Amino acid sequence: MYGPLRKIFREQKAVTYVKIYREQLYIKTFKIDRMILKDRFMEMKMTYLDHAATTAVKSEVLEEMLPYFAMHYGNPSALYRTSRKSRNAIETAREQVANAIKASKSEIYFCSGGTESDNWAILGASRQYKHKGMHMITSAIEHPAVLSSFRQLEKEGYEVSYLPVDSKGMVSLELLKESIRPDTILISIMMANNEVGTIEPLTEIGLIAKENGILFHTDAISVAGSLPIDVSALNVDLLSLSAHKFYGPKGIGALYIRKGTALEALHTGGEQEKGRRAGTENVPAIVGMGKAAELMVKNLDSHQKRMEQLRDEAIKRILDRFPEASLNGSRMERLPGNVNILFPGNAAESMIIKLDERGISVSSGSACTTGSPNPSHVLKAMGLSHKDAQCSLRFTFGEENTLQDVEDLLKALEEITT
């Protein structure tokens, strides 16, 4: 495709022309793909209410990423000009992510996504500080990426205390204090639950950890883009992020590591990320995460208010229309845009399929547990029966949603519930 242009490309005068040609080619391809999708679904209005699972890449983010696929493709570790362009782009993105959580640029490390970020924080910290102790504390409602890391450590001889939660999904500060031992080296509690939206008392947990000289990690993946994050105010040492939760690309995440915190590397074989995470950097994705983080902060206040409005309206309308239904999670300490409802006697899987047939996309919980025959471990930990845990739906709103989507959802629920 680029054969006819190679000769021209060698001439300095034509560099700009080739750049424009290539970028327009990618943009044109993207637009064609969008047209195909539009034609495919033009007969049915699609209402996406699963933003906790993933979000669409914003056009501004995609535009920022495109040049780094075919124009500025240099390996960031090399010394020549093309590579310096990639390296500079990574550092710009690092600063954008740092600004989004009020951290220092030097404290941001890129990785492949939220799962790796959680794994790295927990496995890396526990192995680094093994000489100080082998006891850790987490909650029973953490994301599978966190829980699986702790299960792996238990196989290695570590001890883990899994804190129970109340009926709203809240961790008890008193139980946390009682669980701390002289050999406790790590506490990992999520900032807010990805399924039911309950916001945990993270600042207080951070203070408890700090007073006891214990490392504190939080999974903030479901919070980024919904609420402000200030790592200093939260007293966290490690914080996990994932770009595709706030309108960035999939396959890229970051781990905040407070200055002075040692962490064993999980990936070896190169000096990337200051020797802490080996592997050639995914430059386009990193650039996309940086841009998404920049936009996230810029629009956060207005976005939060809109999501709270949609959330509150949906909860009110659903509970008014279905008296037997109930809200899962805290009513007040709740993520904007998160609605999780128990519909007694209505199997969630069946409802999801029926809503999908009506053009509405929802879920029953974490996308990472889809396909599992077991009910949500989060709802079970909150005290729901096995049956009720399988009759709960999660609706999570995003930028493109409106009050009309709430109306459409209510109408569809009336058609499918028994």
Buried (B, 14 or more C-beta within 10 A) or exposed (E): EEEEBEEEBEEEEBEEEBBEBBBEBBBEEBEEEEEEEEEEEEEEEEBBBBBBBBBBBBEBBBBBBBBBEBBBBBEBEEEEEBBBBBBEBBBBBBBBBBBBBBBBBEBBBBBBBBBBBBBBBBBBBBBBBBEBBBBBBBBBBBBBBBBBBBEBBEEEEBBBBBBEBBEBBBBBBEBBEEBBBEEBBBBBBBBBBBBBBBBBBBEBBBBBBBEBEBBBBBBBBBBBBBBBBEBEEBBBBBBBBBBBBBBBBBBBBBBBBBEEBEBBBBBEEEEBBEEBBBBEBBBBBBBBBBBBBBBBBEBBEEBBEBBBBBBBBBBEBBBEEBEEBBBBBBEEBBBBBBBBBBBBEBBBEEBBEBBEEBBBBBBBBBEBBEEEEEBBBBBBBBBBEEEBBBBBBBBBBBBEBEEEBBEBBBEBBEEBBE
